[in-house]
Amino acid sequence: MELRELGRFSETGLQVLVAVAAGPKHGWVIADEIEERTGRRPQPATLYGTLSRLEERGWINGLEPEGRRRPFAITAKGEAALRLSLRDLDSLLKAGHRALNLGGA
């Protein structure tokens, strides 16, 4: 399964996987990290819909709640999907740099 199968949630899905790859996090912290990286905070419905879809695919696991907050952790399947997506993005980035004569590729 590839991240693009998430449709309009694929960008948020990638952002979530990057956030939880460093360790388990709950939704609020994930949203903070996404906003810090992109300058845009995901809407709660988008974020929690994405978390649900990633969990359904077995790419993240919801852990025991910590009070009212439920952290999520990446799974081996999620790590594989993230690695594949990052490889594809790296190829696109290098092609873009070459096309624009920016170097760095």
C-alpha positions in Angstrom: 0.0 0.0 0.0 1.2 3.5 -0.8 0.5 6.8 0.9 -1.2 8.2 -2.2 -4.0 5.7 -1.6 -5.2 8.0 1.2 -6.3 10.5 -1.5 -6.7 14.0 -0.2 -5.3 12.9 3.2 -1.9 11.7 1.7 0.0 14.9 2.5 -1.3 14.9 6.0 -0.6 11.2 6.2 3.0 11.7 5.3 3.3 14.5 7.8 1.8 12.3 10.6 4.2 9.4 9.7 7.2 11.7 9.9 6.0 13.0 13.3 5.5 9.6 14.9 8.6 8.1 13.3 10.6 9.9 16.0 8.5 8.4 18.8 4.9 8.1 19.9 2.9 11.3 20.0 -0.7 12.4 20.6 -2.7 14.4 18.1 -2.1 17.8 19.6 1.7 17.4 19.4 1.5 15.9 15.9 -0.5 19.0 14.8 2.1 21.3 16.5 4.9 19.6 14.6 3.1 19.7 11.2 2.4 23.4 11.8 6.0 24.0 12.7 7.2 22.3 9.5 4.7 23.6 7.0 3.3 26.8 8.5 -0.2 25.3 8.3 -2.0 23.6 11.2 -4.2 20.7 10.1 -7.9 21.0 10.9 -8.9 18.6 13.6 -11.2 16.7 11.3 -8.4 16.2 8.8 -5.9 15.2 11.4 -8.1 12.7 13.2 -9.5 11.4 9.9 -5.9 10.8 8.8 -5.0 9.1 12.1 -8.0 6.8 11.7 -7.0 5.9 8.1 -3.4 5.3 9.0 -4.5 3.1 11.9 -6.9 1.1 9.7 -4.1 0.4 7.3 -1.8 -0.8 10.1 0.7 2.1 9.6 0.2 3.5 13.1 -1.0 2.0 16.4 -3.0 3.9 19.0 -1.5 3.3 22.4 -3.0 3.4 25.8 -4.5 6.8 26.5 -2.5 9.2 28.8 -5.4 10.9 30.5 -7.6 12.3 27.7 -4.9 12.0 25.1 -4.1 8.9 23.0 -0.6 8.7 21.6 0.1 7.0 18.3 3.2 5.1 17.3 4.5 4.1 13.8 4.4 0.4 12.9 6.8 -1.6 10.7 4.3 -1.2 7.8 4.1 2.5 8.4 7.9 2.8 8.4 8.0 0.9 5.1 5.4 3.2 3.6 7.2 6.3 4.9 10.6 5.1 3.5 8.9 4.5 0.1 7.3 7.9 0.1 10.5 9.7 1.1 12.4 7.8 -1.6 9.9 9.0 -4.2 10.0 12.6 -2.9 13.8 12.5 -3.0 13.7 11.5 -6.6 11.3 14.3 -7.4 13.4 16.8 -5.5 16.5 15.8 -7.4 14.7 16.0 -10.8 13.3 19.4 -9.9 16.8 20.7 -9.0 18.2 19.4 -12.2 15.3 20.9 -14.3 15.9 24.3 -12.7 19.7 24.0 -12.7 19.7 24.5 -8.9 22.4 22.0 -8.2 22.2 20.1 -4.9 21.2 16.9 -6.7 
